[in-house]
Amino acid sequence: MAGGGFCRLPNGTVVVALTLTRPADGTGPCGGTGAGPGAPVRVLVHAANRARALTRLRNLGLRAVYLRGNDRPPTPDEVTAVLHHPDGLLWRAAPQAGPAGLTGLAPQSPQELWHPIRALLGPAGYAGPARPAA
């Protein structure tokens, strides 16, 4: 997995930012995002602590989600975006590397808008694990 990180807010909550691969079974819109199945996406989660943020993602079906280190913490713009969203879960295509190898600094490329997490998981969302018939 590529970078991820977190920042603690003054009220004690945290914002966790992770770069994950787009689920292959997600049927959400891919048009114009460059985020087809397997493409890197940046996911933001607002929660009470880091463990709860990762649990929120795991409960949605993203099982292999880990936060190791703090090499790519959320930017101030990302923190603002996730705080103003009612779900506290957002994603967009991960920024591409610029000419000097720096991410997100290409001046010509417009930033993609943030999407709610259900757009990444498909129209039905995650219904939980399959249960055997009774």
SULJODA-V832684 format. One record per residue. N is the residue number from 1. RES is the residue in three letters. PHI is phi as a letter, one per 30 degrees, with the letter a starting at -180 (* if undefined). BURIAL is I if it has 9 or more other ideal C-beta (glycine too) atoms within 8 Angstrom, else O. Layout:
N;RES;PHI;BURIAL, N;RES;PHI;BURIAL
//
This chain:
1;MET;*;O, 2;ALA;d;O, 3;GLY;d;O, 4;GLY;a;I, 5;GLY;a;I, 6;PHE;b;I, 7;CYS;b;I, 8;ARG;c;O, 9;LEU;c;I, 10;PRO;e;O, 11;ASN;d;O, 12;GLY;j;O, 13;THR;d;I, 14;VAL;b;I, 15;VAL;c;I, 16;VAL;c;I, 17;ALA;c;I, 18;LEU;b;I, 19;THR;c;I, 20;LEU;c;I, 21;THR;d;O, 22;ARG;d;I, 23;PRO;d;I, 24;ALA;d;O, 25;ASP;c;O, 26;GLY;d;I, 27;THR;c;O, 28;GLY;d;I, 29;PRO;d;O, 30;CYS;c;O, 31;GLY;e;O, 32;GLY;i;O, 33;THR;c;I, 34;GLY;i;O, 35;ALA;c;I, 36;GLY;d;O, 37;PRO;e;O, 38;GLY;i;O, 39;ALA;d;I, 40;PRO;d;I, 41;VAL;b;I, 42;ARG;c;I, 43;VAL;c;I, 44;LEU;c;I, 45;VAL;b;I, 46;HIS;c;I, 47;ALA;a;I, 48;ALA;d;O, 49;ASN;a;O, 50;ARG;d;I, 51;ALA;d;O, 52;ARG;d;I, 53;ALA;d;I, 54;LEU;d;I, 55;THR;d;I, 56;ARG;e;I, 57;LEU;d;I, 58;ARG;d;I, 59;ASN;d;O, 60;LEU;d;I, 61;GLY;j;O, 62;LEU;d;I, 63;ARG;d;O, 64;ALA;d;O, 65;VAL;c;I, 66;TYR;b;O, 67;LEU;c;I, 68;ARG;c;O, 69;GLY;i;O, 70;ASN;b;O, 71;ASP;d;O, 72;ARG;b;I, 73;PRO;d;O, 74;PRO;d;I, 75;THR;d;O, 76;PRO;e;O, 77;ASP;d;O, 78;GLU;d;I, 79;VAL;d;I, 80;THR;d;O, 81;ALA;d;I, 82;VAL;d;I, 83;LEU;d;I, 84;HIS;c;O, 85;HIS;c;I, 86;PRO;d;O, 87;ASP;d;O, 88;GLY;i;I, 89;LEU;b;I, 90;LEU;b;I, 91;TRP;a;I, 92;ARG;a;I, 93;ALA;e;I, 94;ALA;d;I, 95;PRO;d;I, 96;GLN;d;O, 97;ALA;d;O, 98;GLY;d;I, 99;PRO;d;O, 100;ALA;c;O, 101;GLY;i;O, 102;LEU;d;O, 103;THR;d;O, 104;GLY;i;O, 105;LEU;c;O, 106;ALA;d;I, 107;PRO;d;O, 108;GLN;d;O, 109;SER;d;O, 110;PRO;d;O, 111;GLN;d;O, 112;GLU;d;O, 113;LEU;d;O, 114;TRP;d;I, 115;HIS;c;I, 116;PRO;d;O, 117;ILE;d;I, 118;ARG;d;I, 119;ALA;d;I, 120;LEU;d;I, 121;LEU;d;I, 122;GLY;j;I, 123;PRO;d;O, 124;ALA;d;O, 125;GLY;i;O, 126;TYR;c;O, 127;ALA;c;O, 128;GLY;j;O, 129;PRO;d;O, 130;ALA;d;O, 131;ARG;c;O, 132;PRO;d;O, 133;ALA;d;O, 134;ALA;d;O
//
